[in-house]
Amino acid sequence: MQKLEQTLSATVHQTQIRVRGFHVDVYRHVNNARYLEFLEEARWEYFDTAGLTPLLAEAGCGMAVININISYRHSAVFGDDLLIETAFSRIHSRKVEICQSIFLKDTGQPVVQALVTFVAFDQQDNKAVSFPAAILQRFKTLMLHDCIQKNPA
């Protein structure tokens, strides 16, 4: 399995996180739930870097996670430096899919792969809506096709 940046265009966003003591559990590896936090941190950083956060705020539009498919490939432990790659993979008028992969930075060993699905919602009415055209256009400039690598079991 290769890193997204090696197989796709340069629109993959990268975030680095060092595994700290509070990230590990009694088995001395990163707990499965912590990876969800790592992925969320990387998405927020991506949205900020790509200028999506102010666009969404100005439109009164939010994004709510409705599904996460995650595969755990290898454990990470205290002191590991992780590289998280984030990219849009599918865009629809009312939902988007973002693919994310976590690797050990030093070796490129895959740790986690995830596909996260969001819906758009109106923050004032708190109901599902279509994304505004300007936001959909911004998503499309960031999108990658088929970015989740398939790994035979």
Secondary structure by P-SEA (a helix, b strand, c coil): cccccccccccbbbbbbccccccccccccccaaaaaaaaaaaaaaaaaaaaaaaaaaaacbbbbbcbbbbbbcccccccbbbbbbbbbccccccbbbbbbbbcccccccccccbbbbbbbbcccccccccccaaaaaaaaaacccccbbbbcc
